[in-house]
Amino acid sequence: MFQSATNEIDDLKDLQFLVEVLYVSIDPAMRGWISDVENYSEPVPINGTMRSFGVGKIISSKHENFKVNEYVVGWLGWQKFSIVDESKIQIKIDPQKAPLSKNLGILGLNGITAYAGFINICKPNKNDVVVITTAAGSVGSAVGQLAKIYGCRTIGLTSSNKKADICKSKFGYDEVINYKQTNDLSNTLKKIAPNGIDCFFDNVGGIQFDAVMENLNVNARIVICGTIGMPSFPIPVGPRVNRTLLIKRAKIEGLLVLDYLNEYQEIYNKLLKWYDEGKLVGEEDISDGLESAPASLVKILNGLNLGKQLVKL
């Protein structure tokens, strides 16, 4: 359960600066961040500020490299004002180059995640067949667009006809499957991609993962970016993929964007160039007021959002 609290703003210490937070990000990974089950990062402590990426404006500073009126993206948390040091900041941004909100979605952690997983792990080749789960989501839609930039054929899996239409009209997918309207997802994929799947970017796990694994091509590459379609605990039991991986000589690798934060600026510059050229777009689902953040998290975990889920403060 989340509770709101009001506190006085502490005085700045040397090398700290005060950021007025303008947008905060809502992400599926937050389910793990507030769980006491072992995870890749420490859980948010009871009575602590909810961990979150945000974008904001520096309004006071005791750091010579971070000046008043500069804009930054980093770990700002669910709060209206955030006192941070350089370690919490990923990049400075120019608000004239793109709307601030885009720096948390297609140009933010989601775009960075998509690039790191698809380019660095999938290593796409022209004409590769690429399947992406949560195809209309903030990461999935970015992967789909990157795949088209690299000349791949894209197949998206999503949960509604409305999302399927947007995947095609806005994100350029070649084929989209509403997985809720097929009784045999594996067979549906087989018909659409009879020659097999070369790259699989998965954000959900579970039944969708199992269906795609039955259609892999030889030397396929699989990226595990999320498991939101599965319970965190207890670990579910499903089909064994060992034989599939052996026969197809496929590679499967987990992706945590935290491993790529040292490349953030470099990847950001590439994404911004494609954004300027109109090759990358981002759908956004924005709620108003910090008090709406918990409901926005529930919304995204239920798959009811369309595009990047944000809260505008």
ZATI-203649 format. One line per field, with one value per residue (C-alpha): x, y, z. Coordinates in nm, 2 decimals. Each point is the difference from the previous one (the first is absolute). Example, Ala and Ser with C-alpha at 12.3 -4.5 7.8 and 13.67 -1.06 7.14 Angstrom:
BEGIN
u	c(1.23,0.14)
v	c(-0.45,0.34)
w	c(0.78,-0.07)
//
This chain:
BEGIN
u	c(0.00,0.13,-0.05,0.07,0.22,0.10,0.34,0.22,0.27,0.34,0.29,0.23,0.34,0.31,-0.03,-0.38,-0.27,-0.38,-0.22,-0.36,-0.14,-0.23,-0.07,0.05,0.01,-0.23,0.15,-0.08,0.33,-0.15,-0.19,0.34,0.14,-0.27,0.01,0.20,0.08,0.37,0.05,0.27,-0.02,-0.07,-0.38,-0.12,0.00,-0.32,-0.06,0.25,-0.06,-0.11,0.28,-0.06,0.16,-0.10,0.07,0.03,0.15,0.28,-0.12,0.29,0.35,0.33,0.16,0.19,-0.08,-0.38,-0.13,-0.34,-0.24,0.16,-0.21,0.10,-0.12,0.07,-0.11,-0.22,-0.27,-0.37,0.03,-0.05,0.35,0.30,0.34,0.26,0.37,0.16,-0.02,-0.38,0.01,0.03,0.01,-0.08,-0.25,-0.09,-0.38,0.00,0.10,-0.30,-0.29,0.11,-0.22,0.17,0.32,-0.17,-0.14,0.12,0.31,0.02,0.06,-0.25,0.18,0.33,-0.13,-0.13,0.33,0.22,-0.20,-0.08,0.32,0.26,-0.16,-0.22,0.26,-0.26,0.06,-0.20,-0.31,0.01,-0.35,-0.04,-0.27,-0.07,-0.24,-0.18,0.04,-0.19,0.18,0.27,0.29,-0.17,-0.10,0.35,0.14,-0.25,0.11,0.37,-0.05,-0.16,0.30,0.23,-0.21,-0.17,-0.35,-0.19,-0.28,-0.15,-0.21,-0.25,-0.32,-0.26,-0.11,0.05,0.36,0.05,-0.12,0.24,0.29,-0.06,-0.10,0.25,0.28,0.02,-0.04,-0.04,-0.23,-0.17,-0.18,-0.26,0.10,-0.33,-0.18,0.19,-0.04,0.33,0.26,0.28,-0.19,-0.10,0.37,0.09,-0.24,0.13,0.37,0.02,0.38,0.06,0.08,0.35,-0.03,-0.24,-0.02,-0.21,-0.15,-0.25,0.10,-0.26,-0.23,0.11,0.36,-0.07,-0.19,0.28,0.27,-0.18,0.06,0.37,0.23,0.35,0.24,-0.28,0.07,-0.24,0.01,-0.17,-0.09,-0.30,-0.22,-0.31,-0.22,0.13,-0.02,0.33,-0.05,-0.04,0.19,-0.25,0.07,-0.04,0.13,0.37,0.19,0.33,-0.07,-0.12,0.31,0.22,-0.16,-0.03,0.34,-0.18,0.14,-0.20,0.11,-0.15,0.00,0.03,0.03,0.20,0.29,0.00,-0.03,0.36,-0.11,-0.30,0.12,0.14,-0.33,-0.21,0.18,-0.08,-0.37,-0.03,0.14,-0.26,-0.27,0.09,-0.01,-0.36,0.11,-0.08,-0.33,-0.14,-0.36,-0.06,-0.25,0.03,-0.19,0.01,0.12,0.23,-0.30,-0.09,0.33,-0.12,-0.31,0.22,0.22,-0.30,-0.12,0.33,0.02,-0.35,0.10,-0.25,0.25,0.08,0.36,0.23,-0.17,0.09,-0.11,0.02,0.06)
v	c(0.00,0.35,0.30,0.36,0.21,0.37,0.09,0.31,0.02,-0.06,0.24,-0.09,-0.15,0.05,-0.16,-0.04,0.18,0.03,-0.11,0.10,-0.33,0.06,-0.36,-0.34,-0.34,-0.29,-0.34,-0.37,-0.05,0.18,-0.31,-0.16,0.31,0.00,-0.38,-0.16,-0.29,-0.02,0.22,0.17,0.31,0.08,0.04,0.35,0.02,0.05,0.38,0.07,0.20,-0.22,-0.05,0.15,0.16,0.36,0.31,0.34,0.35,0.10,0.28,0.02,-0.14,-0.05,-0.18,0.20,-0.25,0.01,0.35,0.16,-0.02,-0.31,-0.31,-0.35,-0.36,-0.24,-0.18,0.28,-0.21,0.05,0.35,0.36,0.11,-0.22,0.07,-0.20,-0.02,-0.08,-0.38,0.01,0.18,-0.17,0.30,0.36,0.08,0.29,0.06,0.16,-0.32,-0.21,0.02,-0.07,-0.30,-0.18,-0.01,-0.26,-0.21,-0.04,0.21,-0.12,-0.32,-0.19,0.10,-0.07,-0.35,-0.07,0.10,-0.19,-0.32,0.01,0.14,-0.14,-0.34,-0.09,0.15,0.03,-0.08,0.14,-0.20,-0.17,-0.10,0.17,-0.08,0.24,-0.04,0.30,0.15,0.32,0.06,0.25,-0.25,-0.23,0.29,0.13,-0.34,-0.03,0.33,-0.08,-0.33,0.19,0.24,-0.31,-0.14,-0.29,-0.15,0.07,-0.20,0.14,-0.16,0.22,-0.03,0.20,0.09,0.37,-0.06,-0.22,0.28,0.25,-0.25,0.00,0.36,0.17,-0.24,-0.16,-0.37,-0.23,-0.24,0.02,-0.27,0.06,-0.30,0.01,-0.08,-0.32,-0.34,-0.12,0.28,-0.24,-0.11,0.36,0.10,-0.29,0.12,0.35,-0.10,-0.34,0.03,0.06,0.28,0.14,0.24,-0.01,0.30,-0.11,0.23,-0.24,-0.37,-0.26,-0.14,0.25,-0.09,-0.37,0.05,0.21,-0.25,-0.27,0.20,0.10,-0.01,-0.14,0.24,0.20,0.26,0.05,0.30,-0.03,0.36,-0.06,-0.27,0.21,-0.29,-0.23,0.02,0.10,-0.27,-0.29,-0.06,-0.16,-0.33,-0.02,-0.17,-0.09,0.20,-0.19,-0.22,0.29,0.20,-0.29,-0.09,0.36,0.10,0.30,0.25,0.14,0.29,0.21,0.38,0.25,0.36,0.07,-0.17,0.26,0.32,0.08,0.02,0.21,0.32,-0.18,-0.19,0.31,0.19,-0.28,-0.01,0.38,0.00,-0.26,0.19,0.32,-0.19,-0.12,-0.36,-0.03,0.10,-0.06,-0.04,0.14,-0.07,0.29,0.06,0.32,0.04,-0.21,-0.14,-0.18,-0.20,-0.31,-0.04,0.05,-0.29,-0.22,0.10,-0.10,-0.33,-0.08,0.08,0.28,0.27,0.10,0.10,0.15,0.04,0.34,0.22,0.38,0.19)
w	c(0.00,-0.09,0.22,-0.08,0.24,0.01,0.13,0.02,-0.26,0.15,-0.05,-0.28,0.08,-0.21,-0.35,0.03,-0.20,0.03,-0.29,-0.05,-0.14,-0.30,-0.12,0.17,-0.17,0.08,-0.10,0.04,0.17,0.30,0.09,0.09,0.16,0.27,0.06,0.28,-0.22,-0.12,-0.30,-0.21,0.22,0.36,0.08,0.07,0.38,0.21,0.04,-0.28,-0.32,-0.29,-0.24,-0.34,-0.30,-0.05,-0.19,0.16,0.02,0.24,0.22,0.25,-0.01,0.19,-0.29,-0.26,-0.28,0.06,-0.03,0.08,-0.29,-0.15,-0.07,0.11,-0.02,0.28,0.31,0.15,0.16,0.06,0.14,-0.11,0.10,0.01,0.16,-0.19,-0.09,-0.33,0.06,-0.03,-0.34,-0.34,-0.23,-0.05,-0.27,-0.22,0.03,-0.35,-0.17,0.11,0.24,0.36,0.03,-0.30,0.21,0.22,-0.28,-0.35,0.08,0.36,0.19,-0.22,-0.32,0.16,0.10,-0.35,-0.16,0.24,-0.03,-0.37,-0.14,0.25,0.06,-0.30,-0.24,-0.27,-0.37,-0.29,-0.06,0.34,0.13,0.34,0.25,0.28,0.30,0.15,-0.35,0.08,0.32,0.06,-0.05,-0.25,-0.23,0.01,-0.09,-0.29,-0.14,0.04,-0.18,-0.30,0.00,-0.04,-0.28,0.20,-0.03,0.32,0.17,0.31,0.27,0.19,0.20,-0.20,-0.35,0.08,0.10,-0.31,-0.22,0.16,-0.03,-0.38,-0.06,0.23,0.07,-0.34,0.09,-0.29,0.19,0.34,0.19,0.27,0.21,0.19,-0.33,-0.09,0.16,-0.15,0.00,-0.11,-0.31,-0.08,0.02,-0.22,-0.27,0.01,0.02,-0.17,-0.04,0.37,0.24,0.01,0.30,0.29,0.24,0.29,0.27,0.16,0.02,0.06,-0.27,-0.27,0.06,-0.03,-0.33,-0.16,0.11,-0.21,-0.31,0.02,-0.29,0.01,0.18,0.14,0.27,0.29,0.24,0.34,0.09,0.23,0.16,0.08,-0.13,0.27,0.38,0.17,0.27,0.01,-0.33,-0.24,-0.17,-0.38,-0.31,0.00,-0.27,0.02,-0.30,-0.21,0.07,-0.08,-0.33,-0.12,0.14,0.14,0.25,0.29,0.21,0.28,-0.03,0.28,-0.13,0.32,-0.17,-0.28,0.19,-0.07,-0.37,0.06,-0.16,-0.31,-0.05,0.07,-0.27,-0.26,0.11,-0.01,-0.36,-0.11,0.19,-0.19,-0.33,0.09,0.02,0.37,0.16,0.34,0.13,0.35,0.27,0.24,0.33,0.20,0.36,0.21,0.18,-0.32,0.00,0.19,-0.22,-0.31,0.12,0.04,-0.34,-0.17,0.19,-0.13,-0.36,-0.03,-0.10,-0.36,-0.05,0.27,0.33,0.16,0.28,-0.05,0.32)
//
